[in-house]
Amino acid sequence: MFEQYIERYRRELFESVIPFWLQHSIDREYGGYFTCLDRTGGIYDTRKYIWLQGRAVWMFSKLYNEVERRQEWLDAAAGGLSFLHQHAFDAQGRCYFSLTREGQPASFQRKPYGAVFVAAGMLEYAKAVGDGNLRQDGIDLVGKIRTWIADPGLLGRPGFEGQAGTSKLADVMVMMMLVLEILSVDDSPQHLDMLAGYIKAAMKHHEPARNIFLEQISAKGDFLFDSPDGRLVNPGHSIEMAWFLLLALRRLPDPSMQKDVLGILASSLEFGWDQQYGGLNYFMDIEARPVLALESTMKLWWPHTEALYAVILAYTLTRDNYWLEWLERLDTYSFKYFADPKYGEWFGYCDREGNRSSECKGNNYKGFFHVPRALLMSIQEMEAFERGR
């Protein structure tokens, strides 16, 4: 069933993607990782972005934990984590957004996402080395992140009279990811209760008429169709949220909700797919009105990686050929426009028609995460399915 995909994804992961980042990304002098890499791996910006540092720690640790206990991967993770411990946090325990190569603060983002991936990296690395103190540090940081999301003022984001309280899908999604990470090391009832809460929070973003997740709703759960932000759909996020939910429902089984989430995944793919040029649109308005983001029609690498894993997971749960048809479509598009067989890794950015808008392999948003995560988890899901047939 999946043999050709398993072979190709293993080759892509282990012969193209991982070698690219091991060769070009690791800073062996100051620690951490370079992520602003051109097509051949040349460094065009030495700044280090905290969320990408944490993501790389998580990814190298996961490879070590779940593929092979290869010292090279553990050393790569250890170097990144050491750099984060030394430089990532300010005096209040908040994470910077970027640092100089040497580790001096360069910018501060008034959002929690840097800390999110530092916590994820801590939790995955703690599994690799059996460090209970580090695991608890990661869990404690997740607690702080919950507080920062609930009160953005703690990160220096002022509130204004004309600014209504909102729930952001990205916040719900990263918290669900972190709770799933915690559950992999501590499946206590309190963490299962937290997961149940985030499942409910995610479903509040579900817009039933189009059967898709909205990026932003009111804090009370109301839709905000009078503004572009309230009508905004990011198909990649809607797809990613769907597969997070499917994994969460493995912990807290609910066949009826699983069916609903699979329906949302299908709608997200169909709504987001560009019928003229192919590929998933970046941003869309749920009412087909103007989108504020000028990059809305671009095709980015990460929604496609999320979709590849999501449809593989959906097929293993349902054995419905509908998902295999989507897999073929997504696989064909992704390897045609993003994969680079000459220098390794994937490009990140194309215009609507599929023309590359940048030759970079990494920047302040793209690092060692989405591509290897999707390939690894897809391989794992497909191999488990083949073993169980």
C-alpha positions as CSV (number, residue, x, y, z in Angstrom):
1,M,0.0,0.0,0.0
2,F,2.5,2.6,1.2
3,E,5.7,1.0,0.1
4,Q,6.7,3.6,-2.5
5,Y,5.9,6.5,-0.2
6,I,7.8,5.0,2.7
7,E,10.9,4.5,0.5
8,R,10.8,8.0,-0.9
9,Y,10.1,9.7,2.4
10,R,12.9,7.8,4.1
11,R,15.3,8.7,1.3
12,E,14.2,12.3,1.5
13,L,14.5,12.5,5.3
14,F,17.8,10.7,5.8
15,E,19.7,11.5,2.6
16,S,18.5,15.0,1.9
17,V,16.9,16.9,4.8
18,I,18.8,15.8,7.8
19,P,22.2,16.0,6.1
20,F,21.5,19.5,4.9
21,W,20.9,20.8,8.4
22,L,23.6,18.8,10.1
23,Q,26.2,20.2,7.6
24,H,25.1,23.8,7.4
25,S,23.1,24.7,10.5
26,I,25.1,23.8,13.6
27,D,27.2,26.6,15.0
28,R,30.1,24.7,16.4
29,E,31.8,27.8,17.8
30,Y,29.0,29.5,19.8
31,G,26.4,26.8,20.0
32,G,22.8,26.8,18.6
33,Y,21.8,26.8,15.0
34,F,21.9,29.0,11.9
35,T,18.6,29.0,10.1
36,C,19.0,31.7,7.5
37,L,20.5,29.5,4.8
38,D,20.5,30.0,1.1
39,R,19.9,27.2,-1.4
40,T,23.3,25.6,-1.0
41,G,23.4,26.1,2.8
42,G,25.3,29.4,2.8
43,I,24.6,31.5,5.8
44,Y,23.1,34.9,4.9
45,D,22.2,36.0,8.5
46,T,23.9,34.9,11.7
47,R,21.0,35.8,14.0
48,K,19.4,33.0,15.9
49,Y,15.7,32.8,16.3
50,I,14.5,31.3,19.5
51,W,11.5,29.3,18.3
52,L,13.7,27.7,15.5
53,Q,16.4,26.9,18.1
54,G,13.8,25.1,20.2
55,R,12.3,23.3,17.2
56,A,15.6,22.0,16.2
57,V,16.3,20.7,19.7
58,W,13.0,18.9,19.6
59,M,13.6,17.5,16.1
60,F,17.1,16.2,16.8
61,S,15.9,14.7,20.1
62,K,13.0,13.0,18.5
63,L,15.2,11.4,15.9
64,Y,17.4,10.1,18.7
65,N,14.4,8.9,20.7
66,E,12.4,7.3,18.0
67,V,14.7,6.4,15.1
68,E,18.2,5.6,16.3
69,R,20.2,6.5,19.3
70,R,22.8,8.2,17.1
71,Q,25.3,10.3,19.1
72,E,25.5,12.8,16.3
73,W,21.8,13.7,16.7
74,L,22.0,13.8,20.5
75,D,25.1,16.1,20.3
76,A,23.2,18.4,17.9
77,A,20.3,18.6,20.3
78,A,22.5,19.2,23.3
79,G,24.3,22.1,21.7
80,G,21.1,23.8,20.9
81,L,19.7,23.3,24.4
82,S,22.8,24.6,26.0
83,F,22.7,27.7,23.9
84,L,19.0,28.2,24.9
85,H,19.7,27.7,28.6
86,Q,22.5,30.3,28.5
87,H,20.9,33.0,26.4
88,A,17.2,32.5,25.6
89,F,15.6,34.0,28.7
90,D,15.4,37.5,30.1
91,A,15.5,38.4,33.8
92,Q,11.7,37.7,34.1
93,G,11.9,34.3,32.6
94,R,10.5,35.3,29.2
95,C,12.0,34.3,25.9
96,Y,13.6,36.6,23.4
97,F,12.6,36.3,19.8
98,S,16.1,36.5,18.3
99,L,19.7,36.6,19.5
100,T,23.0,37.5,17.9
101,R,25.3,34.7,16.9
102,E,27.1,34.9,20.2
103,G,23.8,35.0,22.2
104,Q,23.2,38.7,22.9
105,P,19.5,39.7,22.8
106,A,18.5,41.1,19.4
107,S,14.7,41.4,19.5
108,F,11.8,40.6,21.8
109,Q,8.4,39.3,20.5
110,R,5.4,40.0,22.6
111,K,4.0,36.6,21.9
112,P,4.7,33.2,23.6
113,Y,5.8,31.2,20.6
114,G,9.5,31.3,21.3
115,A,8.9,29.8,24.7
116,V,6.5,27.2,23.3
117,F,9.2,25.5,21.3
118,V,11.9,25.9,23.9
119,A,9.5,24.0,26.2
120,A,8.9,21.3,23.5
121,G,12.7,21.0,23.1
122,M,13.2,20.6,26.8
123,L,10.6,17.9,27.1
124,E,11.8,15.8,24.1
125,Y,15.5,16.1,25.2
126,A,14.6,15.2,28.7
127,K,13.3,11.9,27.4
128,A,16.5,11.3,25.5
129,V,18.8,11.7,28.5
130,G,16.4,10.7,31.3
131,D,16.6,14.1,33.0
132,G,13.7,14.5,35.5
133,N,14.7,18.0,36.5
134,L,14.7,19.2,32.8
135,R,11.4,17.5,32.3
136,Q,9.9,19.4,35.2
137,D,11.5,22.7,33.9
138,G,9.7,22.0,30.6
139,I,6.4,21.4,32.3
140,D,6.9,24.5,34.5
141,L,7.5,26.6,31.3
142,V,4.3,25.3,29.8
143,G,2.5,26.6,32.9
144,K,4.0,30.0,32.3
145,I,3.0,30.0,28.6
146,R,-0.6,29.3,29.6
147,T,-0.5,32.3,31.9
148,W,1.1,34.5,29.1
149,I,-1.6,33.5,26.7
150,A,-4.3,34.2,29.2
151,D,-2.8,37.6,30.0
152,P,-0.8,39.1,27.1
153,G,0.1,42.1,29.2
154,L,2.6,39.9,31.0
155,L,4.6,39.9,27.7
156,G,4.3,43.6,27.4
157,R,1.3,43.6,25.0
158,P,-0.9,46.5,26.1
159,G,-4.7,46.3,26.0
160,F,-6.8,49.0,24.5
161,E,-10.5,50.0,24.9
162,G,-11.2,49.2,21.3
163,Q,-9.4,45.8,21.4
164,A,-11.9,43.0,22.1
165,G,-10.7,39.8,23.8
166,T,-10.2,37.0,21.3
167,S,-9.2,33.3,21.1
168,K,-6.6,32.5,18.5
169,L,-6.4,29.2,16.9
170,A,-2.6,29.3,17.0
171,D,-2.6,29.6,20.8
172,V,-5.0,26.7,21.2
173,M,-2.9,24.6,18.8
174,V,0.4,25.2,20.4
175,M,-1.0,24.4,23.8
176,M,-2.5,21.2,22.6
177,M,0.9,20.3,21.1
178,L,2.6,21.0,24.4
179,V,0.1,19.0,26.4
180,L,0.6,16.1,24.1
181,E,4.3,16.4,24.6
182,I,3.8,16.4,28.4
183,L,1.6,13.4,28.2
184,S,4.4,11.5,26.5
185,V,6.4,11.8,29.7
186,D,3.6,12.3,32.3
187,D,0.1,11.0,31.7
188,S,-1.4,12.1,34.9
189,P,-5.1,12.9,35.1
190,Q,-4.6,16.6,35.3
191,H,-2.8,16.7,32.0
192,L,-5.6,14.6,30.4
193,D,-8.0,17.1,31.7
194,M,-6.0,19.9,30.2
195,L,-6.1,18.1,26.9
196,A,-9.8,17.7,27.1
197,G,-10.1,21.5,27.7
198,Y,-8.0,22.3,24.6
199,I,-10.1,19.9,22.5
200,K,-13.2,21.9,23.5
201,A,-11.3,25.2,22.8
202,A,-10.3,24.1,19.4
203,M,-13.8,23.1,18.4
204,K,-15.1,26.5,19.3
205,H,-13.1,27.7,16.3
206,H,-15.1,25.4,14.0
207,E,-17.3,27.3,11.6
208,P,-20.0,24.8,10.7
209,A,-21.4,26.3,7.5
210,R,-18.0,25.8,5.7
211,N,-16.8,23.1,8.1
212,I,-13.4,24.7,8.7
213,F,-11.5,26.3,11.6
214,L,-11.3,30.1,11.8
215,E,-8.1,31.7,13.0
216,Q,-9.8,34.1,15.4
217,I,-13.0,34.2,17.4
218,S,-14.2,36.2,20.4
219,A,-13.1,35.2,23.9
220,K,-16.7,34.1,24.4
221,G,-16.7,31.9,21.4
222,D,-18.6,34.2,19.0
223,F,-17.7,34.6,15.3
224,L,-16.3,37.9,14.2
225,F,-17.5,38.1,10.6
226,D,-17.5,42.0,10.6
227,S,-13.7,42.1,10.4
228,P,-11.0,40.5,8.1
229,D,-9.3,39.0,11.1
230,G,-12.5,37.3,12.2
231,R,-13.1,35.9,8.7
232,L,-9.5,34.7,8.2
233,V,-8.8,31.1,7.4
234,N,-5.3,29.7,7.1
235,P,-5.9,26.3,5.5
236,G,-2.5,25.0,6.8
237,H,-3.5,25.8,10.4
238,S,-6.9,24.3,9.9
239,I,-5.3,21.1,8.6
240,E,-2.7,21.0,11.3
241,M,-5.3,21.6,14.0
242,A,-7.2,18.6,12.6
243,W,-4.3,16.2,12.9
244,F,-3.5,17.5,16.4
245,L,-7.1,16.7,17.3
246,L,-6.9,13.2,15.8
247,L,-3.8,12.5,17.9
248,A,-5.5,14.0,21.0
249,L,-8.5,11.7,20.4
250,R,-6.2,8.7,20.6
251,R,-5.7,9.7,24.2
252,L,-9.4,10.6,24.8
253,P,-11.3,8.4,22.3
254,D,-14.5,9.8,20.9
255,P,-15.6,8.2,17.6
256,S,-18.3,10.8,16.9
257,M,-15.8,13.7,17.3
258,Q,-13.2,11.8,15.3
259,K,-15.7,11.6,12.4
260,D,-16.4,15.3,12.7
261,V,-12.7,16.2,12.7
262,L,-12.1,14.1,9.6
263,G,-14.9,16.0,7.9
264,I,-13.2,19.3,8.9
265,L,-9.9,18.0,7.5
266,A,-11.6,17.2,4.2
267,S,-13.3,20.6,4.0
268,S,-10.0,22.4,4.9
269,L,-8.2,20.7,2.0
270,E,-11.0,21.3,-0.4
271,F,-11.5,24.9,0.7
272,G,-7.8,25.7,0.6
273,W,-6.8,24.0,-2.6
274,D,-6.1,26.3,-5.6
275,Q,-8.3,24.7,-8.3
276,Q,-6.5,26.7,-11.1
277,Y,-2.8,26.3,-10.2
278,G,-2.8,23.6,-7.5
279,G,-1.3,23.8,-4.0
280,L,-2.8,25.2,-0.8
281,N,-3.4,28.9,-0.5
282,Y,-1.8,30.6,2.5
283,F,-4.6,32.8,3.7
284,M,-8.2,33.0,2.7
285,D,-11.4,34.9,3.6
286,I,-14.2,32.6,4.6
287,E,-16.6,34.8,2.7
288,A,-14.3,35.3,-0.3
289,R,-13.8,39.0,0.6
290,P,-10.4,40.8,0.5
291,V,-7.7,39.4,2.7
292,L,-5.4,42.0,4.3
293,A,-2.2,39.8,4.0
294,L,-0.6,40.5,0.6
295,E,1.0,37.1,0.6
296,S,-2.4,35.3,0.8
297,T,-2.2,33.6,-2.5
298,M,1.4,32.4,-2.0
299,K,2.1,28.7,-1.6
300,L,4.3,27.9,1.4
301,W,6.1,24.7,2.3
302,W,4.6,24.1,5.7
303,P,0.8,23.8,4.9
304,H,1.8,21.1,2.4
305,T,3.9,19.2,4.9
306,E,1.0,19.4,7.5
307,A,-1.4,18.1,4.9
308,L,0.8,15.2,3.8
309,Y,0.9,13.8,7.3
310,A,-2.7,14.6,8.0
311,V,-4.0,12.6,5.0
312,I,-1.8,9.6,5.8
313,L,-3.1,9.7,9.4
314,A,-6.7,9.9,8.1
315,Y,-6.2,6.9,5.8
316,T,-4.8,4.8,8.6
317,L,-7.9,5.6,10.7
318,T,-10.5,5.1,8.0
319,R,-9.0,3.1,5.0
320,D,-11.0,5.4,2.8
321,N,-9.4,5.8,-0.6
322,Y,-10.4,9.5,-0.6
323,W,-7.4,10.2,1.5
324,L,-5.0,8.3,-0.8
325,E,-6.2,10.5,-3.7
326,W,-5.3,13.5,-1.6
327,L,-2.0,12.0,-0.7
328,E,-1.1,11.5,-4.4
329,R,-2.1,15.1,-5.2
330,L,-0.2,16.7,-2.3
331,D,2.9,14.5,-2.8
332,T,3.1,15.3,-6.5
333,Y,2.8,19.1,-5.8
334,S,5.1,19.1,-2.8
335,F,8.0,17.3,-4.5
336,K,7.6,19.2,-7.7
337,Y,7.7,22.7,-6.2
338,F,9.4,22.4,-2.9
339,A,11.9,19.5,-2.7
340,D,15.4,20.3,-4.0
341,P,17.1,17.1,-5.3
342,K,20.3,19.0,-6.1
343,Y,21.3,20.6,-2.8
344,G,18.9,18.9,-0.4
345,E,16.1,20.2,1.9
346,W,13.0,22.0,0.6
347,F,12.4,25.5,-0.7
348,G,9.8,27.4,1.3
349,Y,8.1,30.0,-0.8
350,C,6.3,30.0,-4.2
351,D,3.9,32.4,-5.8
352,R,0.4,31.3,-6.7
353,E,1.6,29.7,-10.0
354,G,4.3,27.8,-8.3
355,N,7.3,30.0,-9.2
356,R,9.8,30.2,-6.4
357,S,9.8,33.6,-4.8
358,S,13.0,32.8,-2.8
359,E,15.9,30.4,-3.1
360,C,16.3,30.3,0.6
361,K,16.1,27.0,2.5
362,G,15.7,28.7,5.9
363,N,15.0,32.0,7.5
364,N,13.5,33.4,10.7
365,Y,10.4,31.2,10.2
366,K,11.7,28.2,8.4
367,G,14.1,25.8,10.1
368,F,14.7,22.2,10.9
369,F,11.2,21.3,11.8
370,H,8.2,21.2,9.5
371,V,9.7,19.1,6.7
372,P,11.5,16.5,8.9
373,R,8.6,16.3,11.3
374,A,6.2,15.6,8.6
375,L,8.4,13.1,6.9
376,L,9.3,11.2,10.1
377,M,5.7,11.1,11.4
378,S,4.4,10.0,8.0
379,I,7.0,7.2,7.8
380,Q,6.1,6.1,11.3
381,E,2.4,6.1,10.6
382,M,2.7,4.3,7.3
383,E,5.1,1.6,8.7
384,A,2.8,1.0,11.6
385,F,-0.1,0.6,9.2
386,E,1.8,-1.9,7.0
387,R,2.9,-3.9,10.1
388,G,-0.7,-4.1,11.2
389,R,-2.2,-5.2,7.9
